[in-house]
Amino acid sequence: MAKTGQALANNAADKAQSGLRSAQDTAIDAGELLSSKLEDARREAGTLISRSSERVQSASKQGLDAIAEMAGQARDVASDATDSIVAYTKKNPVAALAIAAASGAVLYAMIKALRSWRH
């Protein structure tokens, strides 16, 4: 009977060990699956971040290009206006001087009016 009790105990211990090994294998498999899924998610996130970064850089470059283009156009307009003013002044020096004097007088009057209005 002692042998039977010992055999039952051994059999129970073997089954417990087998159950533990099975549980351990299942946990390892679950851990590997989770690790794989996390790696896939990390890889996808990296790809999405890279794509988003490329889009932001592209939009920034387009914005900077548009600003540079507008600045060039403004420079051209200012240059044309300057050339036009110089040409008018050379053709009509007396009229240009009168316009400048009148502009100065108007500007002086506006400044004087603003100063008296503030005080």
C-alpha positions in Angstrom: 0.0 0.0 0.0 2.9 2.3 0.6 4.0 1.6 -2.9 0.6 2.5 -4.2 0.5 5.7 -2.2 4.0 6.6 -3.4 3.0 5.8 -7.0 -0.1 8.0 -6.6 2.0 10.8 -5.2 4.6 10.4 -7.9 1.8 10.4 -10.5 0.2 13.5 -9.1 3.6 15.2 -8.9 4.3 14.3 -12.6 0.9 15.7 -13.6 1.5 18.9 -11.6 4.9 19.3 -13.3 3.4 18.6 -16.7 0.7 21.2 -16.0 3.3 23.7 -14.9 5.4 23.1 -18.0 2.3 23.5 -20.1 1.4 26.7 -18.4 5.0 27.9 -18.7 5.0 27.1 -22.4 1.7 28.9 -22.9 3.1 32.0 -21.1 6.2 31.9 -23.2 4.2 31.6 -26.4 1.9 34.5 -25.3 4.9 36.6 -24.4 6.5 35.9 -27.8 3.2 36.8 -29.6 2.9 40.0 -27.6 6.5 40.9 -28.3 5.9 40.3 -32.0 2.8 42.4 -32.0 4.6 45.2 -30.1 7.4 45.1 -32.7 4.9 45.3 -35.5 3.2 48.3 -33.9 6.5 50.0 -33.3 7.5 49.4 -36.9 4.2 50.8 -38.2 4.4 53.8 -35.9 7.9 54.5 -37.2 6.7 54.3 -40.7 3.8 56.7 -40.0 6.0 59.1 -38.2 8.4 59.1 -41.1 5.7 59.7 -43.6 4.2 62.5 -41.4 7.6 64.1 -41.1 8.1 64.0 -44.9 4.7 65.7 -45.4 5.5 68.4 -42.8 8.9 69.0 -44.4 7.3 69.2 -47.9 4.6 71.6 -46.7 7.3 73.7 -45.0 9.4 73.8 -48.1 6.4 74.8 -50.2 5.6 77.6 -47.7 9.1 78.9 -47.8 9.2 78.7 -51.5 5.9 80.7 -51.7 7.3 83.3 -49.3 10.5 83.6 -51.3 8.5 84.1 -54.5 6.3 86.8 -52.9 9.4 88.5 -51.5 10.9 88.5 -55.0 7.7 89.9 -56.5 7.6 92.6 -53.8 11.3 93.5 -54.6 10.5 93.7 -58.3 7.5 96.0 -57.6 9.6 98.2 -55.4 12.4 98.3 -57.9 9.9 99.2 -60.7 8.4 101.9 -58.5 11.8 103.4 -57.7 12.7 103.4 -61.4 9.4 105.0 -62.3 9.9 107.8 -59.6 13.5 108.4 -60.8 12.4 108.7 -64.4 9.5 111.0 -63.5 11.9 113.2 -61.4 14.4 113.4 -64.3 11.6 114.5 -66.7 9.8 116.8 -64.3 12.2 118.0 -61.6 10.0 121.1 -60.6 6.8 119.0 -60.3 8.7 116.3 -58.4 10.0 118.9 -56.0 6.5 120.4 -55.5 5.1 117.0 -54.9 7.8 116.2 -52.3 7.2 119.6 -50.6 3.5 119.1 -50.5 3.9 115.5 -49.2 6.2 116.8 -46.5 3.8 119.6 -45.5 0.9 117.1 -45.3 3.0 114.7 -43.2 4.1 117.5 -40.9 0.5 118.7 -40.4 -0.6 115.1 -39.6 2.1 114.6 -37.0 1.3 118.0 -35.4 -2.4 117.1 -35.3 -1.7 113.7 -33.7 0.6 115.3 -31.1 -2.0 117.9 -30.1 -4.8 115.2 -30.1 -2.8 113.0 -27.7 -2.0 115.8 -25.2 
